């Protein structure tokens, strides 16, 4: 029989050593210890995505000014629907909004 030695550090800082022989009960305990780590990583990722999404939304144009107006670039939106920079800003905002929703659903499922 193959024996493996697994180590995990829970929140209280104790080092746990779990020995397992081909999928015993200790494997289930180790997987339960890994779930808080995944939740922590997804939570930190959620904060970064939220901050970036807020910044992207704030860069969008209001009624009269756009991103180009914020940086002093002249010219308004033409018949094409806006500048290339503003269209790319729209794309990035949509991408980060989708990532935010997907990450929220992943956090709810864990």
MODELLER restraints for C-alpha pairs under 7 A, 6 or more apart:
rsr = mdl.restraints
at = mdl.atoms
rsr.add(forms.Gaussian(group=physical.xy_distance, feature=features.Distance(at['CA:1:A'], at['CA:21:A']), mean=6.64, stdev=0.5))
rsr.add(forms.Gaussian(group=physical.xy_distance, feature=features.Distance(at['CA:2:A'], at['CA:21:A']), mean=5.92, stdev=0.5))
rsr.add(forms.Gaussian(group=physical.xy_distance, feature=features.Distance(at['CA:2:A'], at['CA:22:A']), mean=6.58, stdev=0.5))
rsr.add(forms.Gaussian(group=physical.xy_distance, feature=features.Distance(at['CA:3:A'], at['CA:19:A']), mean=6.85, stdev=0.5))
rsr.add(forms.Gaussian(group=physical.xy_distance, feature=features.Distance(at['CA:3:A'], at['CA:20:A']), mean=5.83, stdev=0.5))
rsr.add(forms.Gaussian(group=physical.xy_distance, feature=features.Distance(at['CA:3:A'], at['CA:21:A']), mean=4.98, stdev=0.5))
rsr.add(forms.Gaussian(group=physical.xy_distance, feature=features.Distance(at['CA:4:A'], at['CA:19:A']), mean=5.84, stdev=0.5))
rsr.add(forms.Gaussian(group=physical.xy_distance, feature=features.Distance(at['CA:4:A'], at['CA:20:A']), mean=5.63, stdev=0.5))
rsr.add(forms.Gaussian(group=physical.xy_distance, feature=features.Distance(at['CA:4:A'], at['CA:21:A']), mean=6.80, stdev=0.5))
rsr.add(forms.Gaussian(group=physical.xy_distance, feature=features.Distance(at['CA:5:A'], at['CA:17:A']), mean=6.72, stdev=0.5))
rsr.add(forms.Gaussian(group=physical.xy_distance, feature=features.Distance(at['CA:5:A'], at['CA:18:A']), mean=6.02, stdev=0.5))
rsr.add(forms.Gaussian(group=physical.xy_distance, feature=features.Distance(at['CA:5:A'], at['CA:19:A']), mean=4.89, stdev=0.5))
rsr.add(forms.Gaussian(group=physical.xy_distance, feature=features.Distance(at['CA:5:A'], at['CA:20:A']), mean=6.84, stdev=0.5))
rsr.add(forms.Gaussian(group=physical.xy_distance, feature=features.Distance(at['CA:6:A'], at['CA:17:A']), mean=5.62, stdev=0.5))
rsr.add(forms.Gaussian(group=physical.xy_distance, feature=features.Distance(at['CA:6:A'], at['CA:18:A']), mean=5.09, stdev=0.5))
rsr.add(forms.Gaussian(group=physical.xy_distance, feature=features.Distance(at['CA:6:A'], at['CA:19:A']), mean=6.25, stdev=0.5))
rsr.add(forms.Gaussian(group=physical.xy_distance, feature=features.Distance(at['CA:7:A'], at['CA:15:A']), mean=6.74, stdev=0.5))
rsr.add(forms.Gaussian(group=physical.xy_distance, feature=features.Distance(at['CA:7:A'], at['CA:16:A']), mean=5.51, stdev=0.5))
rsr.add(forms.Gaussian(group=physical.xy_distance, feature=features.Distance(at['CA:7:A'], at['CA:17:A']), mean=4.53, stdev=0.5))
rsr.add(forms.Gaussian(group=physical.xy_distance, feature=features.Distance(at['CA:7:A'], at['CA:18:A']), mean=6.18, stdev=0.5))
rsr.add(forms.Gaussian(group=physical.xy_distance, feature=features.Distance(at['CA:8:A'], at['CA:15:A']), mean=5.99, stdev=0.5))
rsr.add(forms.Gaussian(group=physical.xy_distance, feature=features.Distance(at['CA:8:A'], at['CA:16:A']), mean=5.27, stdev=0.5))
rsr.add(forms.Gaussian(group=physical.xy_distance, feature=features.Distance(at['CA:8:A'], at['CA:17:A']), mean=6.65, stdev=0.5))
rsr.add(forms.Gaussian(group=physical.xy_distance, feature=features.Distance(at['CA:9:A'], at['CA:15:A']), mean=4.91, stdev=0.5))
rsr.add(forms.Gaussian(group=physical.xy_distance, feature=features.Distance(at['CA:9:A'], at['CA:16:A']), mean=6.19, stdev=0.5))
rsr.add(forms.Gaussian(group=physical.xy_distance, feature=features.Distance(at['CA:10:A'], at['CA:33:A']), mean=6.79, stdev=0.5))
rsr.add(forms.Gaussian(group=physical.xy_distance, feature=features.Distance(at['CA:18:A'], at['CA:26:A']), mean=5.98, stdev=0.5))
rsr.add(forms.Gaussian(group=physical.xy_distance, feature=features.Distance(at['CA:19:A'], at['CA:26:A']), mean=6.60, stdev=0.5))
rsr.add(forms.Gaussian(group=physical.xy_distance, feature=features.Distance(at['CA:20:A'], at['CA:26:A']), mean=5.75, stdev=0.5))
rsr.add(forms.Gaussian(group=physical.xy_distance, feature=features.Distance(at['CA:20:A'], at['CA:27:A']), mean=6.47, stdev=0.5))
rsr.add(forms.Gaussian(group=physical.xy_distance, feature=features.Distance(at['CA:39:A'], at['CA:107:A']), mean=6.66, stdev=0.5))
rsr.add(forms.Gaussian(group=physical.xy_distance, feature=features.Distance(at['CA:42:A'], at['CA:103:A']), mean=6.94, stdev=0.5))
rsr.add(forms.Gaussian(group=physical.xy_distance, feature=features.Distance(at['CA:42:A'], at['CA:107:A']), mean=6.71, stdev=0.5))
rsr.add(forms.Gaussian(group=physical.xy_distance, feature=features.Distance(at['CA:46:A'], at['CA:100:A']), mean=6.68, stdev=0.5))
rsr.add(forms.Gaussian(group=physical.xy_distance, feature=features.Distance(at['CA:46:A'], at['CA:103:A']), mean=6.52, stdev=0.5))
rsr.add(forms.Gaussian(group=physical.xy_distance, feature=features.Distance(at['CA:49:A'], at['CA:96:A']), mean=6.60, stdev=0.5))
rsr.add(forms.Gaussian(group=physical.xy_distance, feature=features.Distance(at['CA:49:A'], at['CA:100:A']), mean=6.18, stdev=0.5))
rsr.add(forms.Gaussian(group=physical.xy_distance, feature=features.Distance(at['CA:50:A'], at['CA:100:A']), mean=6.84, stdev=0.5))
rsr.add(forms.Gaussian(group=physical.xy_distance, feature=features.Distance(at['CA:53:A'], at['CA:93:A']), mean=6.39, stdev=0.5))
rsr.add(forms.Gaussian(group=physical.xy_distance, feature=features.Distance(at['CA:53:A'], at['CA:96:A']), mean=5.94, stdev=0.5))
rsr.add(forms.Gaussian(group=physical.xy_distance, feature=features.Distance(at['CA:53:A'], at['CA:97:A']), mean=6.72, stdev=0.5))
rsr.add(forms.Gaussian(group=physical.xy_distance, feature=features.Distance(at['CA:56:A'], at['CA:93:A']), mean=5.87, stdev=0.5))
rsr.add(forms.Gaussian(group=physical.xy_distance, feature=features.Distance(at['CA:57:A'], at['CA:93:A']), mean=6.85, stdev=0.5))
rsr.add(forms.Gaussian(group=physical.xy_distance, feature=features.Distance(at['CA:59:A'], at['CA:67:A']), mean=5.79, stdev=0.5))
rsr.add(forms.Gaussian(group=physical.xy_distance, feature=features.Distance(at['CA:60:A'], at['CA:66:A']), mean=6.07, stdev=0.5))
rsr.add(forms.Gaussian(group=physical.xy_distance, feature=features.Distance(at['CA:60:A'], at['CA:67:A']), mean=6.03, stdev=0.5))
rsr.add(forms.Gaussian(group=physical.xy_distance, feature=features.Distance(at['CA:61:A'], at['CA:67:A']), mean=5.93, stdev=0.5))
rsr.add(forms.Gaussian(group=physical.xy_distance, feature=features.Distance(at['CA:67:A'], at['CA:86:A']), mean=6.66, stdev=0.5))
rsr.add(forms.Gaussian(group=physical.xy_distance, feature=features.Distance(at['CA:77:A'], at['CA:83:A']), mean=6.43, stdev=0.5))
